[in-house]
Amino acid sequence: MNRPRVEEAMRLRISYRRASMSVALTMAIVTVFTLRSFAAPEINKVVAADPIVAQDCNGTLSVKAGQVSVNGNAAQSGATVMTGSTVSTSSNGSAVVDFGPAGRVEIEDNTTVTLTCVGGTFQVRTSCARSEVEVKKGSVSVTAPTAGTLNAGQKQKYSGAIDLSGTGGAEVEVGCEGHKAAGGPYISGGLIGLLALIGIGAAIAIGIAVGEGDINPPSSPVR
């Protein structure tokens, strides 16, 4: 008589155990997905990277001859040339600014240039009435006064200031054309015109003085 009751009790226990296991498994699955949803924004935050900012590259000055100034101050070999600096050479001066892997710039005498270097690319700007560029290695891109590319071994003259850039170890020589003249200093066209005007004015003044002397009446003879 008691056997059916015992079997029924065993069945209930087995059912309870299965139900408990199902509930526990369900709770575990829900917990895993919940934790994963909370962790996802953090993962995205870690993966997101800040944008890369181009770094300035400074140069090292080498004085080859004469006097050289950086930003108006006398400079010697080994001086650091910060990006955006202005380098000037004297009438008998010349210098080289080495930007390392970016390249190097040779500056001829009587020349003023502004040098910048950002992200491995150097830029040169002159302030000459006429400029001359010679590429010693690699290539440079000229953007003013006319756009073009100069390769190693090429030499070009420009009317006015120039704006060029180079990278990848390019080597370029820049200078102000007409800064030297055989047997004497360079004389610009404006100075020649001024001297001509002075000469004309002096000639007119002399002519007037001579003319005034000619119109004076002759003195009467003494009786």
TIRO-2110 file (N, C-alpha, C; in Angstrom, 1 decimal):
// TIRO-2110
0.8, -1.2, 0.0, N, 1, A
0.0, 0.0, 0.0, CA, 1, A
0.9, 1.3, 0.0, C, 1, A
2.0, 1.2, 0.7, N, 2, A
2.9, 2.4, 0.8, CA, 2, A
3.8, 2.6, -0.4, C, 2, A
3.9, 1.6, -1.2, N, 3, A
4.9, 1.6, -2.4, CA, 3, A
4.5, 2.7, -3.4, C, 3, A
3.2, 2.8, -3.8, N, 4, A
2.9, 3.9, -4.7, CA, 4, A
3.2, 5.3, -4.2, C, 4, A
2.9, 5.5, -2.9, N, 5, A
3.2, 6.8, -2.3, CA, 5, A
4.7, 7.1, -2.3, C, 5, A
5.5, 6.1, -2.1, N, 6, A
7.0, 6.3, -2.1, CA, 6, A
7.4, 6.7, -3.5, C, 6, A
6.9, 5.9, -4.5, N, 7, A
7.2, 6.2, -5.9, CA, 7, A
6.8, 7.6, -6.3, C, 7, A
5.6, 8.1, -5.8, N, 8, A
5.1, 9.4, -6.2, CA, 8, A
6.1, 10.5, -5.5, C, 8, A
6.5, 10.2, -4.3, N, 9, A
7.4, 11.2, -3.6, CA, 9, A
8.7, 11.3, -4.4, C, 9, A
9.2, 10.2, -4.9, N, 10, A
10.5, 10.2, -5.6, CA, 10, A
10.4, 11.0, -6.9, C, 10, A
9.2, 10.8, -7.6, N, 11, A
9.0, 11.5, -8.8, CA, 11, A
8.9, 13.0, -8.6, C, 11, A
8.3, 13.4, -7.5, N, 12, A
8.2, 14.8, -7.1, CA, 12, A
9.6, 15.4, -6.9, C, 12, A
10.4, 14.6, -6.2, N, 13, A
11.8, 15.1, -5.9, CA, 13, A
12.6, 15.3, -7.1, C, 13, A
12.4, 14.3, -8.1, N, 14, A
13.2, 14.4, -9.3, CA, 14, A
12.7, 15.7, -10.1, C, 14, A
11.4, 15.9, -10.1, N, 15, A
10.8, 17.1, -10.8, CA, 15, A
11.3, 18.4, -10.2, C, 15, A
11.4, 18.4, -8.9, N, 16, A
11.9, 19.6, -8.2, CA, 16, A
13.4, 19.9, -8.6, C, 16, A
14.1, 18.8, -8.6, N, 17, A
15.6, 19.0, -9.0, CA, 17, A
15.7, 19.5, -10.4, C, 17, A
14.9, 18.9, -11.3, N, 18, A
15.0, 19.4, -12.7, CA, 18, A
14.6, 20.8, -12.8, C, 18, A
13.5, 21.2, -12.2, N, 19, A
13.1, 22.6, -12.2, CA, 19, A
14.1, 23.5, -11.6, C, 19, A
14.8, 23.1, -10.5, N, 20, A
15.8, 24.0, -9.9, CA, 20, A
17.0, 24.1, -10.9, C, 20, A
17.4, 23.1, -11.5, N, 21, A
18.5, 23.1, -12.4, CA, 21, A
18.1, 24.0, -13.6, C, 21, A
16.9, 24.0, -14.1, N, 22, A
16.5, 24.8, -15.2, CA, 22, A
16.5, 26.3, -14.8, C, 22, A
16.0, 26.6, -13.6, N, 23, A
16.0, 28.0, -13.2, CA, 23, A
17.4, 28.5, -13.0, C, 23, A
18.3, 27.6, -12.4, N, 24, A
19.7, 28.1, -12.2, CA, 24, A
20.4, 28.3, -13.6, C, 24, A
20.2, 27.4, -14.5, N, 25, A
20.8, 27.6, -15.9, CA, 25, A
20.2, 28.8, -16.5, C, 25, A
18.9, 29.1, -16.4, N, 26, A
18.4, 30.3, -17.0, CA, 26, A
19.0, 31.6, -16.4, C, 26, A
19.1, 31.6, -15.1, N, 27, A
19.7, 32.7, -14.4, CA, 27, A
21.1, 32.9, -14.8, C, 27, A
21.9, 31.8, -15.0, N, 28, A
23.3, 32.0, -15.4, CA, 28, A
23.4, 32.6, -16.8, C, 28, A
22.5, 32.1, -17.7, N, 29, A
22.5, 32.7, -19.1, CA, 29, A
22.2, 34.2, -19.1, C, 29, A
21.2, 34.5, -18.3, N, 30, A
20.8, 35.9, -18.2, CA, 30, A
21.9, 36.8, -17.7, C, 30, A
22.5, 36.3, -16.6, N, 31, A
23.6, 37.0, -16.0, CA, 31, A
24.8, 37.2, -17.0, C, 31, A
25.1, 36.2, -17.8, N, 32, A
26.2, 36.3, -18.7, CA, 32, A
25.9, 37.4, -19.8, C, 32, A
24.7, 37.4, -20.3, N, 33, A
24.4, 38.4, -21.4, CA, 33, A
24.3, 39.8, -20.8, C, 33, A
23.8, 39.9, -19.5, N, 34, A
23.7, 41.2, -18.9, CA, 34, A
25.1, 41.8, -18.7, C, 34, A
26.0, 41.0, -18.1, N, 35, A
27.4, 41.5, -17.9, CA, 35, A
28.1, 41.9, -19.2, C, 35, A
27.8, 41.1, -20.3, N, 36, A
28.4, 41.4, -21.6, CA, 36, A
27.9, 42.7, -22.1, C, 36, A
26.6, 43.0, -21.9, N, 37, A
26.0, 44.3, -22.4, CA, 37, A
26.6, 45.5, -21.7, C, 37, A
26.9, 45.3, -20.4, N, 38, A
27.5, 46.4, -19.6, CA, 38, A
29.0, 46.6, -20.0, C, 38, A
29.6, 45.5, -20.4, N, 39, A
31.1, 45.6, -20.7, CA, 39, A
31.3, 46.1, -22.1, C, 39, A
30.3, 46.0, -23.0, N, 40, A
30.5, 46.5, -24.4, CA, 40, A
30.9, 47.9, -24.5, C, 40, A
30.3, 48.9, -23.8, N, 41, A
30.7, 50.3, -24.0, CA, 41, A
32.2, 50.5, -23.5, C, 41, A
32.6, 49.8, -22.5, N, 42, A
33.9, 50.0, -22.0, CA, 42, A
34.9, 49.5, -23.1, C, 42, A
34.6, 48.4, -23.7, N, 43, A
35.5, 47.8, -24.8, CA, 43, A
35.6, 48.8, -25.9, C, 43, A
34.4, 49.4, -26.3, N, 44, A
34.5, 50.4, -27.4, CA, 44, A
35.3, 51.6, -27.0, C, 44, A
35.2, 52.0, -25.7, N, 45, A
36.0, 53.1, -25.2, CA, 45, A
37.5, 52.9, -25.3, C, 45, A
37.9, 51.6, -25.0, N, 46, A
39.3, 51.3, -25.0, CA, 46, A
39.8, 51.2, -26.5, C, 46, A
39.0, 50.7, -27.4, N, 47, A
39.4, 50.6, -28.8, CA, 47, A
39.6, 51.9, -29.5, C, 47, A
38.7, 52.9, -29.1, N, 48, A
38.8, 54.2, -29.8, CA, 48, A
40.1, 54.8, -29.5, C, 48, A
40.8, 55.3, -30.5, N, 49, A
42.1, 55.9, -30.3, CA, 49, A
42.1, 57.4, -30.7, C, 49, A
42.9, 58.2, -30.0, N, 50, A
43.0, 59.6, -30.3, CA, 50, A
43.7, 59.8, -31.7, C, 50, A
43.3, 60.9, -32.4, N, 51, A
43.9, 61.1, -33.7, CA, 51, A
45.3, 61.4, -33.6, C, 51, A
46.1, 61.0, -34.6, N, 52, A
47.6, 61.3, -34.6, CA, 52, A
47.9, 62.7, -34.9, C, 52, A
48.6, 63.4, -34.1, N, 53, A
49.0, 64.8, -34.3, CA, 53, A
50.4, 64.8, -34.9, C, 53, A
50.6, 65.5, -36.0, N, 54, A
51.9, 65.6, -36.6, CA, 54, A
52.9, 66.4, -35.7, C, 54, A
54.1, 65.9, -35.5, N, 55, A
55.0, 66.5, -34.6, CA, 55, A
56.0, 67.4, -35.4, C, 55, A
56.4, 68.5, -34.8, N, 56, A
57.4, 69.4, -35.3, CA, 56, A
58.7, 68.7, -35.4, C, 56, A
59.5, 69.0, -36.4, N, 57, A
60.9, 68.5, -36.5, CA, 57, A
61.8, 69.7, -36.6, C, 57, A
62.7, 69.8, -35.6, N, 58, A
63.7, 70.9, -35.6, CA, 58, A
65.0, 70.5, -36.3, C, 58, A
65.7, 71.5, -36.7, N, 59, A
67.0, 71.3, -37.5, CA, 59, A
68.2, 71.7, -36.7, C, 59, A
69.3, 71.3, -37.2, N, 60, A
70.6, 71.6, -36.6, CA, 60, A
71.4, 72.5, -37.6, C, 60, A
71.9, 73.6, -37.2, N, 61, A
72.6, 74.5, -38.0, CA, 61, A
74.1, 74.2, -38.1, C, 61, A
74.6, 74.3, -39.4, N, 62, A
76.1, 74.2, -39.6, CA, 62, A
76.5, 75.4, -40.4, C, 62, A
77.4, 76.3, -39.8, N, 63, A
77.9, 77.5, -40.5, CA, 63, A
79.1, 77.1, -41.4, C, 63, A
78.9, 77.3, -42.7, N, 64, A
80.0, 77.0, -43.6, CA, 64, A
81.0, 78.1, -43.8, C, 64, A
80.5, 79.4, -43.8, N, 65, A
81.3, 80.5, -44.0, CA, 65, A
80.6, 81.8, -43.5, C, 65, A
81.4, 82.8, -43.2, N, 66, A
80.8, 84.1, -42.8, CA, 66, A
80.0, 84.1, -41.6, C, 66, A
79.0, 85.1, -41.5, N, 67, A
78.1, 85.2, -40.4, CA, 67, A
76.7, 84.7, -40.7, C, 67, A
76.1, 84.1, -39.8, N, 68, A
74.8, 83.5, -39.9, CA, 68, A
74.0, 83.9, -38.7, C, 68, A
72.7, 84.3, -38.9, N, 69, A
71.9, 84.6, -37.8, CA, 69, A
70.6, 83.8, -37.9, C, 69, A
70.0, 83.5, -36.7, N, 70, A
68.7, 82.8, -36.6, CA, 70, A
67.8, 83.7, -35.8, C, 70, A
66.7, 84.1, -36.4, N, 71, A
65.8, 85.1, -35.8, CA, 71, A
66.4, 86.4, -35.3, C, 71, A
67.4, 86.8, -36.1, N, 72, A
68.1, 88.1, -35.8, CA, 72, A
69.2, 88.0, -34.9, C, 72, A
69.5, 86.8, -34.3, N, 73, A
70.6, 86.6, -33.4, CA, 73, A
71.7, 85.8, -34.0, C, 73, A
73.0, 86.2, -33.8, N, 74, A
74.1, 85.5, -34.3, CA, 74, A
74.1, 84.1, -33.8, C, 74, A
74.4, 83.2, -34.7, N, 75, A
74.3, 81.7, -34.4, CA, 75, A
75.6, 81.1, -34.9, C, 75, A
75.9, 80.0, -34.2, N, 76, A
77.1, 79.2, -34.5, CA, 76, A
76.7, 77.8, -34.9, C, 76, A
77.6, 77.0, -35.4, N, 77, A
77.3, 75.6, -35.7, CA, 77, A
76.9, 74.8, -34.5, C, 77, A
75.9, 74.0, -34.7, N, 78, A
75.3, 73.2, -33.6, CA, 78, A
74.1, 73.8, -33.0, C, 78, A
73.8, 75.0, -33.4, N, 79, A
72.5, 75.6, -32.9, CA, 79, A
71.3, 74.9, -33.4, C, 79, A
70.3, 74.9, -32.6, N, 80, A
69.0, 74.3, -33.0, CA, 80, A
68.1, 75.3, -33.7, C, 80, A
67.6, 74.9, -34.8, N, 81, A
66.8, 75.7, -35.6, CA, 81, A
65.3, 75.2, -35.4, C, 81, A
64.6, 76.0, -34.6, N, 82, A
63.2, 75.6, -34.4, CA, 82, A
62.3, 75.8, -35.6, C, 82, A
61.3, 75.0, -35.8, N, 83, A
60.4, 75.2, -36.9, CA, 83, A
59.8, 76.6, -36.9, C, 83, A
59.7, 77.3, -38.0, N, 84, A
59.3, 78.6, -38.1, CA, 84, A
60.3, 79.7, -38.0, C, 84, A
61.6, 79.3, -37.8, N, 85, A
62.7, 80.2, -37.6, CA, 85, A
63.1, 80.8, -39.0, C, 85, A
63.7, 82.0, -38.9, N, 86, A
64.2, 82.8, -40.0, CA, 86, A
65.7, 82.7, -39.9, C, 86, A
66.4, 82.3, -41.0, N, 87, A
67.8, 82.1, -41.1, CA, 87, A
68.3, 83.1, -42.1, C, 87, A
69.4, 83.9, -41.8, N, 88, A
69.9, 84.9, -42.7, CA, 88, A
71.4, 84.7, -42.8, C, 88, A
72.0, 84.8, -44.0, N, 89, A
73.5, 84.8, -44.2, CA, 89, A
74.0, 86.1, -44.6, C, 89, A
75.3, 86.4, -44.3, N, 90, A
75.9, 87.6, -44.6, CA, 90, A
76.4, 87.6, -46.1, C, 90, A
77.0, 88.7, -46.5, N, 91, A
77.5, 88.8, -47.9, CA, 91, A
78.5, 87.7, -48.3, C, 91, A
79.2, 87.2, -47.3, N, 92, A
80.2, 86.1, -47.5, CA, 92, A
79.8, 84.8, -46.7, C, 92, A
78.6, 84.8, -46.3, N, 93, A
78.2, 83.6, -45.4, CA, 93, A
77.4, 82.6, -46.2, C, 93, A
77.4, 81.4, -45.6, N, 94, A
76.6, 80.3, -46.1, CA, 94, A
76.4, 79.3, -44.9, C, 94, A
75.3, 78.5, -45.0, N, 95, A
75.0, 77.7, -43.9, CA, 95, A
74.1, 76.5, -44.4, C, 95, A
74.1, 75.4, -43.6, N, 96, A
73.3, 74.3, -43.8, CA, 96, A
72.4, 74.0, -42.6, C, 96, A
71.1, 73.7, -42.9, N, 97, A
70.2, 73.3, -41.8, CA, 97, A
69.8, 71.9, -42.1, C, 97, A
70.1, 71.0, -41.1, N, 98, A
69.9, 69.5, -41.3, CA, 98, A
68.7, 69.2, -40.5, C, 98, A
67.6, 68.7, -41.2, N, 99, A
66.4, 68.2, -40.5, CA, 99, A
66.3, 66.7, -40.3, C, 99, A
67.5, 66.1, -40.4, N, 100, A
67.5, 64.6, -40.2, CA, 100, A
66.9, 63.9, -41.3, C, 100, A
66.0, 62.9, -41.0, N, 101, A
65.4, 62.1, -42.0, CA, 101, A
64.6, 62.9, -43.0, C, 101, A
64.1, 64.1, -42.6, N, 102, A
63.3, 64.9, -43.5, CA, 102, A
64.1, 65.4, -44.7, C, 102, A
65.3, 65.8, -44.4, N, 103, A
66.2, 66.4, -45.4, CA, 103, A
67.1, 67.5, -44.9, C, 103, A
67.7, 68.3, -45.8, N, 104, A
68.6, 69.4, -45.4, CA, 104, A
68.5, 70.5, -46.4, C, 104, A
68.7, 71.7, -45.9, N, 105, A
68.6, 72.9, -46.8, CA, 105, A
70.0, 73.7, -46.7, C, 105, A
70.6, 74.0, -47.8, N, 106, A
71.8, 74.7, -47.9, CA, 106, A
71.4, 76.2, -48.3, C, 106, A
71.9, 77.1, -47.5, N, 107, A
71.5, 78.5, -47.8, CA, 107, A
72.8, 79.3, -48.2, C, 107, A
72.7, 79.9, -49.4, N, 108, A
73.8, 80.7, -50.0, CA, 108, A
73.9, 82.0, -49.3, C, 108, A
75.0, 82.8, -49.7, N, 109, A
75.2, 84.1, -49.1, CA, 109, A
74.2, 85.1, -49.5, C, 109, A
74.1, 86.1, -48.6, N, 110, A
73.1, 87.2, -48.7, CA, 110, A
71.7, 86.7, -49.0, C, 110, A
71.3, 85.7, -48.2, N, 111, A
70.0, 85.1, -48.4, CA, 111, A
69.3, 85.0, -47.1, C, 111, A
68.0, 85.2, -47.1, N, 112, A
67.1, 85.1, -45.9, CA, 112, A
66.0, 84.1, -46.2, C, 112, A
65.8, 83.1, -45.4, N, 113, A
64.8, 82.1, -45.6, CA, 113, A
64.1, 81.8, -44.3, C, 113, A
62.8, 81.4, -44.4, N, 114, A
62.0, 81.0, -43.3, CA, 114, A
61.8, 79.5, -43.4, C, 114, A
62.2, 78.7, -42.4, N, 115, A
62.1, 77.3, -42.4, CA, 115, A
61.1, 76.7, -41.4, C, 115, A
60.3, 75.8, -41.9, N, 116, A
59.4, 75.1, -41.1, CA, 116, A
59.5, 73.6, -41.3, C, 116, A
59.3, 72.8, -40.3, N, 117, A
59.3, 71.3, -40.5, CA, 117, A
58.3, 70.7, -39.6, C, 117, A
57.3, 70.0, -40.2, N, 118, A
56.2, 69.4, -39.5, CA, 118, A
56.0, 68.0, -40.1, C, 118, A
55.9, 67.0, -39.3, N, 119, A
55.5, 65.7, -39.8, CA, 119, A
56.5, 65.1, -40.8, C, 119, A
57.8, 65.4, -40.7, N, 120, A
58.8, 64.9, -41.6, CA, 120, A
58.9, 65.6, -42.9, C, 120, A
58.2, 66.7, -43.0, N, 121, A
58.3, 67.5, -44.3, CA, 121, A
58.8, 68.9, -43.9, C, 121, A
59.9, 69.3, -44.6, N, 122, A
60.4, 70.7, -44.4, CA, 122, A
59.9, 71.6, -45.5, C, 122, A
59.8, 72.9, -45.2, N, 123, A
59.3, 73.9, -46.1, CA, 123, A
60.3, 75.1, -46.0, C, 123, A
60.5, 75.7, -47.2, N, 124, A
61.5, 76.8, -47.3, CA, 124, A
60.8, 78.0, -48.0, C, 124, A
60.9, 79.2, -47.5, N, 125, A
60.4, 80.4, -48.1, CA, 125, A
61.5, 81.4, -48.1, C, 125, A
61.7, 82.0, -49.3, N, 126, A
62.7, 83.0, -49.4, CA, 126, A
62.1, 84.4, -49.5, C, 126, A
62.9, 85.4, -49.4, N, 127, A
62.4, 86.8, -49.5, CA, 127, A
63.3, 87.6, -50.5, C, 127, A
63.5, 87.0, -51.6, N, 128, A
64.4, 87.5, -52.6, CA, 128, A
63.6, 88.1, -53.8, C, 128, A
64.2, 89.1, -54.5, N, 129, A
63.6, 89.6, -55.7, CA, 129, A
63.7, 88.6, -56.8, C, 129, A
64.8, 87.8, -56.8, N, 130, A
65.0, 86.7, -57.7, CA, 130, A
65.6, 85.6, -56.9, C, 130, A
65.1, 84.4, -57.0, N, 131, A
65.6, 83.2, -56.3, CA, 131, A
66.1, 82.1, -57.2, C, 131, A
67.1, 81.3, -56.6, N, 132, A
67.7, 80.2, -57.4, CA, 132, A
67.6, 79.0, -56.5, C, 132, A
67.2, 77.9, -57.1, N, 133, A
67.0, 76.6, -56.4, CA, 133, A
67.8, 75.5, -57.2, C, 133, A
68.5, 74.7, -56.4, N, 134, A
69.2, 73.6, -57.0, CA, 134, A
69.0, 72.4, -56.1, C, 134, A
68.5, 71.3, -56.7, N, 135, A
68.2, 70.1, -55.9, CA, 135, A
69.4, 69.2, -56.0, C, 135, A
70.0, 68.8, -54.8, N, 136, A
71.2, 68.0, -54.8, CA, 136, A
70.8, 66.5, -54.6, C, 136, A
69.6, 66.2, -54.0, N, 137, A
69.2, 64.8, -53.7, CA, 137, A
67.7, 64.8, -53.6, C, 137, A
67.1, 63.7, -54.1, N, 138, A
65.7, 63.5, -54.0, CA, 138, A
64.9, 64.5, -54.9, C, 138, A
63.8, 65.0, -54.4, N, 139, A
63.0, 66.0, -55.2, CA, 139, A
62.3, 66.9, -54.2, C, 139, A
61.9, 68.1, -54.8, N, 140, A
61.2, 69.1, -54.0, CA, 140, A
60.0, 69.6, -54.8, C, 140, A
59.0, 70.0, -54.1, N, 141, A
57.8, 70.5, -54.7, CA, 141, A
57.7, 72.0, -54.5, C, 141, A
57.7, 72.8, -55.7, N, 142, A
57.7, 74.2, -55.6, CA, 142, A
56.2, 74.7, -55.8, C, 142, A
55.7, 75.5, -54.9, N, 143, A
54.3, 76.0, -55.0, CA, 143, A
54.2, 77.4, -55.4, C, 143, A
55.3, 78.2, -55.2, N, 144, A
55.3, 79.6, -55.6, CA, 144, A
56.7, 80.0, -56.0, C, 144, A
56.8, 80.9, -57.0, N, 145, A
55.8, 81.7, -57.7, CA, 145, A
55.1, 80.9, -58.7, C, 145, A
55.6, 79.7, -59.1, N, 146, A
55.0, 78.8, -60.1, CA, 146, A
55.1, 77.4, -59.5, C, 146, A
54.1, 76.6, -59.8, N, 147, A
54.0, 75.2, -59.2, CA, 147, A
54.8, 74.3, -60.1, C, 147, A
55.5, 73.4, -59.5, N, 148, A
56.3, 72.4, -60.3, CA, 148, A
57.1, 71.5, -59.3, C, 148, A
57.8, 70.5, -59.9, N, 149, A
58.6, 69.6, -59.2, CA, 149, A
60.0, 69.6, -59.7, C, 149, A
61.0, 69.7, -58.8, N, 150, A
62.4, 69.7, -59.3, CA, 150, A
63.0, 68.4, -58.7, C, 150, A
63.7, 67.7, -59.6, N, 151, A
64.4, 66.4, -59.1, CA, 151, A
65.9, 66.7, -59.0, C, 151, A
66.6, 65.7, -58.4, N, 152, A
68.0, 65.8, -58.2, CA, 152, A
68.8, 66.1, -59.5, C, 152, A
69.7, 67.1, -59.4, N, 153, A
70.4, 67.6, -60.5, CA, 153, A
69.8, 68.7, -61.3, C, 153, A
68.6, 69.1, -61.0, N, 154, A
67.9, 70.2, -61.6, CA, 154, A
68.1, 71.5, -60.9, C, 154, A
68.3, 72.6, -61.7, N, 155, A
68.5, 73.9, -61.2, CA, 155, A
67.5, 74.9, -61.8, C, 155, A
66.9, 75.7, -61.1, N, 156, A
65.9, 76.6, -61.6, CA, 156, A
66.0, 78.0, -61.0, C, 156, A
65.8, 79.0, -61.8, N, 157, A
65.7, 80.4, -61.3, CA, 157, A
64.3, 80.9, -61.4, C, 157, A
63.9, 81.7, -60.4, N, 158, A
62.6, 82.2, -60.3, CA, 158, A
62.6, 83.7, -60.1, C, 158, A
61.6, 84.4, -60.6, N, 159, A
61.4, 85.8, -60.4, CA, 159, A
60.5, 86.0, -59.2, C, 159, A
61.1, 86.5, -58.1, N, 160, A
60.4, 86.7, -56.8, CA, 160, A
60.8, 85.6, -55.8, C, 160, A
60.1, 85.7, -54.7, N, 161, A
60.3, 84.8, -53.6, CA, 161, A
59.8, 83.4, -54.0, C, 161, A
60.3, 82.4, -53.3, N, 162, A
59.9, 81.0, -53.6, CA, 162, A
59.3, 80.4, -52.4, C, 162, A
58.5, 79.3, -52.6, N, 163, A
57.9, 78.5, -51.5, CA, 163, A
58.0, 77.1, -52.0, C, 163, A
58.8, 76.3, -51.3, N, 164, A
59.0, 74.9, -51.7, CA, 164, A
59.0, 74.0, -50.5, C, 164, A
58.8, 72.7, -50.7, N, 165, A
58.8, 71.7, -49.6, CA, 165, A
59.5, 70.4, -50.1, C, 165, A
60.0, 69.7, -49.2, N, 166, A
60.7, 68.4, -49.5, CA, 166, A
60.6, 67.5, -48.3, C, 166, A
60.8, 66.2, -48.6, N, 167, A
60.7, 65.2, -47.6, CA, 167, A
61.5, 64.0, -48.0, C, 167, A
61.6, 63.0, -47.1, N, 168, A
62.3, 61.7, -47.5, CA, 168, A
63.8, 61.9, -47.7, C, 168, A
64.4, 62.8, -47.0, N, 169, A
65.9, 63.0, -47.1, CA, 169, A
66.3, 63.9, -48.3, C, 169, A
65.4, 64.7, -48.8, N, 170, A
65.7, 65.6, -50.0, CA, 170, A
66.7, 66.6, -49.5, C, 170, A
67.6, 67.0, -50.4, N, 171, A
68.6, 68.0, -50.2, CA, 171, A
68.5, 69.1, -51.2, C, 171, A
68.4, 70.4, -50.8, N, 172, A
68.2, 71.5, -51.7, CA, 172, A
69.1, 72.7, -51.3, C, 172, A
69.5, 73.4, -52.3, N, 173, A
70.3, 74.6, -52.1, CA, 173, A
69.5, 75.8, -52.6, C, 173, A
69.4, 76.9, -51.8, N, 174, A
68.6, 78.0, -52.2, CA, 174, A
69.4, 79.3, -52.0, C, 174, A
69.1, 80.3, -52.8, N, 175, A
69.9, 81.5, -52.7, CA, 175, A
69.2, 82.6, -53.4, C, 175, A
69.6, 83.9, -53.1, N, 176, A
69.0, 85.0, -53.8, CA, 176, A
69.9, 85.4, -55.0, C, 176, A
69.4, 85.3, -56.2, N, 177, A
70.2, 85.5, -57.4, CA, 177, A
70.5, 87.0, -57.5, C, 177, A
71.7, 87.3, -57.9, N, 178, A
72.1, 88.7, -58.1, CA, 178, A
72.7, 89.4, -56.9, C, 178, A
73.0, 88.5, -55.9, N, 179, A
73.5, 89.1, -54.6, CA, 179, A
75.0, 89.4, -54.8, C, 179, A
75.6, 88.9, -55.9, N, 180, A
77.0, 89.2, -56.1, CA, 180, A
77.2, 89.7, -57.6, C, 180, A
78.2, 90.5, -57.8, N, 181, A
78.5, 91.0, -59.1, CA, 181, A
80.0, 91.1, -59.3, C, 181, A
80.6, 90.7, -60.5, N, 182, A
82.0, 90.7, -60.6, CA, 182, A
82.6, 92.1, -60.5, C, 182, A
83.6, 92.3, -59.7, N, 183, A
84.3, 93.5, -59.5, CA, 183, A
83.6, 94.5, -58.6, C, 183, A
82.5, 94.2, -58.0, N, 184, A
81.8, 95.1, -57.1, CA, 184, A
80.5, 94.6, -56.6, C, 184, A
79.8, 95.3, -55.7, N, 185, A
78.6, 94.9, -55.1, CA, 185, A
77.4, 94.9, -56.1, C, 185, A
76.4, 94.1, -55.8, N, 186, A
75.2, 94.0, -56.6, CA, 186, A
74.4, 95.4, -56.5, C, 186, A
74.0, 95.9, -57.7, N, 187, A
73.3, 97.1, -57.7, CA, 187, A
71.9, 96.8, -58.4, C, 187, A
70.9, 97.1, -57.7, N, 188, A
69.5, 96.7, -58.1, CA, 188, A
69.1, 97.7, -59.2, C, 188, A
68.0, 97.4, -59.9, N, 189, A
67.5, 98.2, -60.9, CA, 189, A
66.9, 99.5, -60.3, C, 189, A
66.3, 99.5, -59.1, N, 190, A
65.8, 100.7, -58.5, CA, 190, A
66.9, 101.7, -58.1, C, 190, A
68.0, 101.1, -57.7, N, 191, A
69.2, 102.0, -57.4, CA, 191, A
69.7, 102.7, -58.6, C, 191, A
69.8, 101.9, -59.7, N, 192, A
70.3, 102.5, -61.0, CA, 192, A
69.4, 103.6, -61.4, C, 192, A
68.1, 103.5, -61.3, N, 193, A
67.1, 104.5, -61.7, CA, 193, A
67.3, 105.8, -60.8, C, 193, A
67.5, 105.6, -59.5, N, 194, A
67.7, 106.7, -58.6, CA, 194, A
69.0, 107.5, -59.0, C, 194, A
70.1, 106.7, -59.3, N, 195, A
71.3, 107.4, -59.7, CA, 195, A
71.1, 108.2, -61.0, C, 195, A
70.3, 107.6, -61.9, N, 196, A
70.1, 108.3, -63.2, CA, 196, A
69.4, 109.6, -62.9, C, 196, A
68.3, 109.6, -62.1, N, 197, A
67.6, 110.8, -61.8, CA, 197, A
68.5, 111.9, -61.1, C, 197, A
69.4, 111.4, -60.2, N, 198, A
70.3, 112.4, -59.6, CA, 198, A
71.2, 113.0, -60.6, C, 198, A
71.7, 112.2, -61.6, N, 199, A
72.6, 112.7, -62.6, CA, 199, A
71.8, 113.7, -63.5, C, 199, A
70.6, 113.4, -63.9, N, 200, A
69.8, 114.3, -64.7, CA, 200, A
69.6, 115.6, -64.0, C, 200, A
69.2, 115.6, -62.7, N, 201, A
69.0, 116.8, -61.9, CA, 201, A
70.3, 117.6, -61.9, C, 201, A
71.4, 117.0, -61.7, N, 202, A
72.7, 117.7, -61.6, CA, 202, A
73.0, 118.4, -62.9, C, 202, A
72.8, 117.7, -64.0, N, 203, A
73.0, 118.3, -65.3, CA, 203, A
72.2, 119.5, -65.6, C, 203, A
70.9, 119.4, -65.2, N, 204, A
70.0, 120.5, -65.4, CA, 204, A
70.5, 121.8, -64.6, C, 204, A
70.9, 121.5, -63.3, N, 205, A
71.3, 122.6, -62.5, CA, 205, A
72.6, 123.3, -63.1, C, 205, A
73.5, 122.5, -63.6, N, 206, A
74.7, 123.0, -64.2, CA, 206, A
74.4, 123.8, -65.4, C, 206, A
73.4, 123.3, -66.3, N, 207, A
73.0, 124.0, -67.5, CA, 207, A
72.4, 125.4, -67.1, C, 207, A
71.6, 125.4, -66.1, N, 208, A
71.0, 126.7, -65.7, CA, 208, A
72.0, 127.7, -65.2, C, 208, A
73.0, 127.2, -64.5, N, 209, A
74.0, 128.1, -64.0, CA, 209, A
74.8, 128.7, -65.1, C, 209, A
75.2, 127.8, -66.1, N, 210, A
76.0, 128.3, -67.2, CA, 210, A
75.2, 129.3, -68.0, C, 210, A
73.9, 129.1, -68.2, N, 211, A
73.0, 130.0, -69.0, CA, 211, A
72.9, 131.3, -68.4, C, 211, A
72.8, 131.3, -67.0, N, 212, A
72.7, 132.6, -66.3, CA, 212, A
74.0, 133.4, -66.5, C, 212, A
75.1, 132.8, -66.6, N, 213, A
76.4, 133.5, -66.8, CA, 213, A
76.5, 134.1, -68.1, C, 213, A
75.9, 133.4, -69.1, N, 214, A
76.0, 133.9, -70.5, CA, 214, A
75.1, 135.1, -70.8, C, 214, A
74.0, 135.3, -70.0, N, 215, A
73.1, 136.4, -70.3, CA, 215, A
73.5, 137.7, -69.6, C, 215, A
74.5, 137.7, -68.8, N, 216, A
74.9, 138.9, -68.1, CA, 216, A
75.4, 139.9, -69.1, C, 216, A
75.0, 141.3, -69.1, N, 217, A
75.4, 142.2, -70.1, CA, 217, A
76.9, 142.5, -69.9, C, 217, A
77.6, 142.8, -71.1, N, 218, A
79.0, 143.1, -71.0, CA, 218, A
79.3, 144.4, -70.4, C, 218, A
80.3, 144.6, -69.6, N, 219, A
80.6, 145.8, -69.0, CA, 219, A
81.1, 146.8, -70.0, C, 219, A
80.7, 148.1, -69.8, N, 220, A
81.2, 149.2, -70.8, CA, 220, A
82.6, 149.5, -70.6, C, 220, A
83.3, 149.8, -71.7, N, 221, A
84.7, 150.1, -71.6, CA, 221, A
85.0, 151.4, -70.7, C, 221, A
86.1, 151.4, -70.1, N, 222, A
86.4, 152.5, -69.2, CA, 222, A
87.0, 153.6, -70.1, C, 222, A
86.4, 154.8, -69.8, N, 223, A
86.9, 156.0, -70.6, CA, 223, A
88.0, 156.7, -69.8, C, 223, A
END
